Amino acid sequence: MIKAVVFDMFETLVSLFDGRRYFSEDIAVDLGVEHMAFRKAWHETEDARTMGKMTLEEGINYGFKCN
């Protein structure tokens, strides 16, 4: 019987801003936007993405428009 489920959702255990994986600085480069502007835009959409009001793709597109 399952008694608990633990999962990582939006930087609880894994950060988008640290480490050497495909994270915010890489996304910003691929989008051709300044990293800190993308990071700010990404955080502006955090509540909407967390609540399911915005998809990951919509959040990235919002970040693309940050410049």
C-alpha positions as a Markdown table, in Angstrom:
| # | Residue | x | y | z |
|---|---|---|---|---|
| 1 | Met | 0.0 | 0.0 | 0.0 |
| 2 | Ile | 1.3 | 3.4 | -0.9 |
| 3 | Lys | 1.4 | 5.7 | 2.1 |
| 4 | Ala | 3.1 | 8.8 | 0.6 |
| 5 | Val | 4.3 | 10.2 | -2.7 |
| 6 | Val | 7.2 | 12.6 | -2.9 |
| 7 | Phe | 7.9 | 14.6 | -6.1 |
| 8 | Asp | 9.9 | 17.7 | -7.1 |
| 9 | Met | 7.8 | 20.5 | -8.5 |
| 10 | Phe | 9.4 | 23.7 | -9.7 |
| 11 | Glu | 12.8 | 24.0 | -7.9 |
| 12 | Thr | 12.0 | 22.1 | -4.7 |
| 13 | Leu | 14.9 | 19.7 | -5.2 |
| 14 | Val | 16.2 | 20.5 | -8.7 |
| 15 | Ser | 16.9 | 24.2 | -9.6 |
| 16 | Leu | 16.6 | 25.7 | -13.0 |
| 17 | Phe | 19.4 | 28.1 | -12.1 |
| 18 | Asp | 22.2 | 25.9 | -10.8 |
| 19 | Gly | 24.1 | 22.9 | -12.2 |
| 20 | Arg | 25.1 | 22.0 | -15.7 |
| 21 | Arg | 22.0 | 20.7 | -17.3 |
| 22 | Tyr | 19.7 | 22.5 | -19.8 |
| 23 | Phe | 18.5 | 25.3 | -17.5 |
| 24 | Ser | 17.6 | 29.0 | -17.7 |
| 25 | Glu | 20.9 | 30.2 | -19.0 |
| 26 | Asp | 20.8 | 27.6 | -21.8 |
| 27 | Ile | 17.2 | 28.4 | -22.6 |
| 28 | Ala | 17.9 | 32.1 | -22.8 |
| 29 | Val | 20.8 | 31.5 | -25.2 |
| 30 | Asp | 18.6 | 29.3 | -27.4 |
| 31 | Leu | 15.9 | 32.0 | -27.4 |
| 32 | Gly | 18.4 | 34.8 | -28.0 |
| 33 | Val | 17.4 | 36.7 | -24.9 |
| 34 | Glu | 19.4 | 38.0 | -21.9 |
| 35 | His | 19.6 | 35.4 | -19.1 |
| 36 | Met | 18.6 | 37.7 | -16.2 |
| 37 | Ala | 15.6 | 39.0 | -18.2 |
| 38 | Phe | 14.5 | 35.5 | -19.0 |
| 39 | Arg | 15.0 | 34.4 | -15.4 |
| 40 | Lys | 12.8 | 37.4 | -14.2 |
| 41 | Ala | 10.1 | 36.5 | -16.8 |
| 42 | Trp | 10.2 | 32.8 | -15.8 |
| 43 | His | 9.6 | 33.7 | -12.1 |
| 44 | Glu | 6.8 | 36.1 | -13.1 |
| 45 | Thr | 5.0 | 33.0 | -14.6 |
| 46 | Glu | 5.7 | 30.6 | -11.8 |
| 47 | Asp | 2.3 | 30.9 | -10.1 |
| 48 | Ala | 0.4 | 30.4 | -13.4 |
| 49 | Arg | 2.5 | 27.4 | -14.4 |
| 50 | Thr | 2.3 | 25.9 | -10.9 |
| 51 | Met | -1.5 | 26.2 | -10.9 |
| 52 | Gly | -1.9 | 24.8 | -14.4 |
| 53 | Lys | -3.1 | 28.1 | -15.8 |
| 54 | Met | -0.1 | 28.3 | -18.1 |
| 55 | Thr | 1.9 | 25.5 | -19.8 |
| 56 | Leu | 5.6 | 25.1 | -19.7 |
| 57 | Glu | 5.7 | 26.1 | -23.4 |
| 58 | Glu | 3.7 | 29.3 | -22.7 |
| 59 | Gly | 6.1 | 30.1 | -19.9 |
| 60 | Ile | 9.0 | 29.8 | -22.2 |
| 61 | Asn | 7.3 | 31.8 | -24.9 |
| 62 | Tyr | 6.6 | 34.5 | -22.2 |
| 63 | Gly | 10.3 | 34.5 | -21.4 |
| 64 | Phe | 11.2 | 34.8 | -25.1 |
| 65 | Lys | 9.3 | 38.0 | -25.2 |
| 66 | Cys | 11.2 | 39.5 | -22.2 |
| 67 | Asn | 13.7 | 41.5 | -24.3 |
